[in-house]
Amino acid sequence: MTDYDVIEYPAKPFLQCHSDRLAIMARLFGLTPHPPESARILEVGCGDGINLVAAAITMPKARFTGVDLSRAAILRGIKLVRELGLKNIRLQQRDFRTLTDRTQPFHYVVVHGLYSWVPPDVRDALLDTIKAVLAPNGIAFVSYNAYPGAYLRQMVREMAGIFAGSNIARAREWLQTACTLQTGAPLYRAVLADEATAMQGREDGALFHDDLATTNQPFWFRDFIAHAASHNFQYVSEADLATTGSFGLPGNDRIMLEQNSDFLTGRRFRQTLLCHADHAVLSQPDVGALKHCFAGGPLNPGTPQPDGSFEYVNGVGATLRTKNVEDRLILESLAAAWPCYLPANDFGPNAQERLLHLFAANMLDLRTVPPPVADKISRPNASPLARLQSLRGPSVTTLHHMEVVMNSSSLRTVLSLADGTRTPMQLIRHVQKLYPSEPKDKVTAAVNQHLEELRQYGLLQLPDSQHQQKSGGRINSRHRPYYFQKTNYTTLTKMMANV
Ligand SMILES: C[S@@+](CC[C@H](N)C(=O)[O-])C[C@H]1O[C@@H](n2cnc3c(N)ncnc32)[C@H](O)[C@@H]1O
């Protein structure tokens, strides 16, 4: 029995842990990773496995394995896998140190939220295990708390721990005082309030396991890389180009460039990709690697600014002002195409540089295979995972591998009913019967609006055959780049603010 059996940890799907993202980053830095859609993927410390389950739904030919010490978490995951009838995922309650089978190496190994939270001997064993089970062209993702930014969190979490031990209620009491402190120097008060407010915002499980944990060791990037090198790994990049500090900087010493970027930005968390030491990793991304990629993003059409530029805002909080015509062509096209992705080649050979720049600015996502989302609502068939989740609470996972919080119960009702067996008209009639006292035209309008919301969230699935066509690069001609199609994405942006 572990602490994770007693207090549930709120595990989530993370786009930056998705094997397709790992493949994109590896390709950009000159490697030849295994195609994600047919890869073997391992997550160590997977909790209830939601990050793997969400990917397993959209990549039926990939094979997923998740291991975690917590019996309760794994049992929750296994129940979900059974309910979904998934055959390509295996969740096991076991210590990762017992993973010794080298006959079926993994092309991708993901370890999120573990390295900083275990003692030195287990960290060492973790890198040993990854070394043993990672395929020759494999990519490993390891996240950890990073200095210098983590010093601030460390200061506050240590004080909360001294005051409250592992008592969540007492810790929250102390954090509340810290949020509104009237004593001490203004700078100290500001730092304390900022960190304490962030901790108060965490769910109980995250506060307990992340902040009140007895082991929570941040690292200087240089020291993490030295540890990785001692196990014959080398640095590839971060899981996001936007957080790869050496991107675009001149100089050969990538490790020092990355380290210095942490000094100058106050970085507090890293999500580092590693590969075996015997590969040649590029120091800067190769735009040629974008040739067969797909780009997408929940963008609004640009709004004109007084200086002649256009401002673009995306659903995950990034903003860009640009006058560059190529940038605008890409962003307007992606805004119109969302929730679908477009082939990078459609923007022409010279646009790859701009796509890379927009990816680094967090304005778009890149994939080797586009997510299997539908752009039409003819017979709405929502992700079976999201349909199940909608019966349990507001948090659902999109086919883009993102978490969305749906507070509207009527939206969740429509989601749970959108199982591919009904046309929109049949769905409307069904909901009208559920709410006989509501005016019929009001129900009709609400269901139509909710279906559109589900479409824009990327929750409606493509039929299998269409997905194969899209991965082959044949995208509906109405999604070819064009300028200034006006589409109303206001609802999407409002909803995505909850992501
Ligand atoms: C903070 S949680 C992270 C869960 C998930 N990866 C996420 O980021 O949402 C850490 C997980 O690692 C698991 N864990 C810790 N030590 C482990 C070990 N030796 N073998 C397998 N799992 C372990 C814990 O049970 C827990 O579920």
The ligand as a Gaussian input file, in Angstrom:
#p B3LYP/6-31G(d) Opt

LIG

0 1
 C        3.102000      12.371000      -9.014000
 S        2.454000      10.868000      -9.609000
 C        2.492000      11.179000     -11.339000
 C        1.394000      10.487000     -12.093000
 C        1.352000      10.819000     -13.586000
 N        2.568000      10.391000     -14.267000
 C        1.125000      12.307000     -13.794000
 O        2.110000      13.026000     -13.995000
 O       -0.013000      12.764000     -13.735000
 C        3.827000       9.737000      -9.398000
 C        3.429000       8.296000      -9.649000
 O        4.618000       7.494000      -9.643000
 C        4.301000       6.263000      -9.018000
 N        5.560000       5.622000      -8.543000
 C        6.396000       6.074000      -7.595000
 N        7.434000       5.201000      -7.449000
 C        7.240000       4.200000      -8.347000
 C        7.946000       3.008000      -8.675000
 N        9.089000       2.673000      -8.052000
 N        7.446000       2.213000      -9.648000
 C        6.288000       2.528000     -10.278000
 N        5.578000       3.630000      -9.991000
 C        6.041000       4.463000      -9.049000
 C        3.351000       6.646000      -7.900000
 O        2.589000       5.557000      -7.437000
 C        2.515000       7.732000      -8.572000
 O        1.357000       7.208000      -9.168000

